[in-house]
Amino acid sequence: MSSRTFSGRPAARHGWAQALAAVLGALITMGAVASLGLWAAGAGDLPGGSFPPVVAATVVAAVGGSVELSGDAGELAGTEGGLTVVPLSVTLVGALVVGRAFLRPLRHHAVAGAPELAGWAARIAALWLFALLGLALAARHTFELSLGDGPLGDLGDLFGIRPVVGFSTDVPPTVLVGLLWLAGVLVVSLLVSRGAPLPAGLLRFQTSARPAAQAMVLLLLAAVVVCLVIALVVAATRGHPAETFAVILLGLPNVAWLALTIGLGATWDGRVEGPFGLPMPRVLDEVLRTPDVSALNLRTLTEHDGGRWWWLLVVDAVLLLAAASVTAARSPARVPAWRHAARMAPALASAVLMICLMVRISARFGLSVLGIGDLGEGFSGQVLLRPRLWSALGLALLWGLVTGFAGALSARGVRRRGGAATRPRQEA
């Protein structure tokens, strides 16, 4: 073995320059996707030069940071607001770029030492920390809100009320959660990569956890690709391309992974009120725009749209069987089918848990003048979307067991046919 080992070349192969390139690459990519998505959603018309801070706030939200809404309308008026939403398109591209940059220096090494991996990750984390601080400080802005020509506008003119609204970030939680997000991305990247080495103490996970983790990542990405194809067809055939591209660039994984859980049978509770500007497919807006919180699942979607949404069940079954087959194919042939099922079930439940935590939405903004207008058109809005968590996890475990067992049997059949096909040539 050459003396120029992984531990002997850390500065040359994964030093500060490479760490800076990884962080800058992620920030530039996330900022570009966020900018295009916000522009398509109409945020380019926001007053007061607020577009760059809004982009920074979107990137902060994409890594789990805390974005707070605020308002000041004087003694005769009141404002309220709150926002919890993760633009997962921005999150996904950032994770892919960071993960790729983290794995690139490791791809030619069979074994990696834990200190070397920790040092390489620490370089990226140190620079990422400064990037988070910069984003948190940049993601704040205030601007004056016009009350319009209705009763609110007349009252505002009479009493000289000029409401000011804005947003800012809570820096400590943003930095903490952003670092945890980075740590999760690096760990998952190392776990699912087929070419990256694991430390000696983790080699036992090479054949147990790694195939299932790889299959879950492929499952999530496949769901996004399927949703992307559908969105592009919709943009080309049904009009409203700007709205569709806003969904693609800001919330495509939100929609894809929500659909994935609904196809498993999960139920989400939600409500949409007012002209809230969060991009979402029209059918979701129509199902959730009710006086009370409504259930979002296969039954309600099917009742609303003529029974076409049952295809989600079929697509989920195909994707899960494919993921289970990939898991079995990348595992040793001696592993029994029940063990594949036992590995697939918690892996799928973990993926569904991540979806439930990341896709939920809570957003509200309201304005009133002398008690008038809190529910007025244009000055109040609410979007609520939350999962019924335990039933979703239970369904994921059940689907994982069934498809894991079926996938193992199908992979075993492929191995047998492959072996039968190669034996005559070997004997000849």
Secondary structure, 3 states (H helix, E strand, C coil): CCCCCCCCCHHHHCCHHHHHHHHHHHHHHHHHHHHHHHHHCCHHHCCCCCHHHHHHHHHHHHCCCCEEEEEECCCCEEEEEEEECCCHHHHHHHHHHHHHHHHHHHCCCCCCCHHHHHHHHHHHHHHHHHHHHHHHHHCCEEEECCCCCCHHHHHHHHHCCCCEEEEEECHHHHHHHHHHHHHHHHHHHHHHCCCCCCCHHHHHHCCCHHHHHHHHHHHHHHHHHHHHHHHHHHHHHCCCHHHHHHHHHHHHHHHHHHHHHHHCCCCEEEEEECCCCCCCCHHHHHHHCCCCCEEECHHHHHHHCCCHHHHHHHHHHHHHHHHHHHHHHCCCCCCCHHHHHHHHHHHHHHHHHHHHHHHCEEEEEEEEECCECCCCCCCEEEEEEEECHHHHHHHHHHHHHHHHHHHHHHHHHHHHHHHHHHHHHHHC
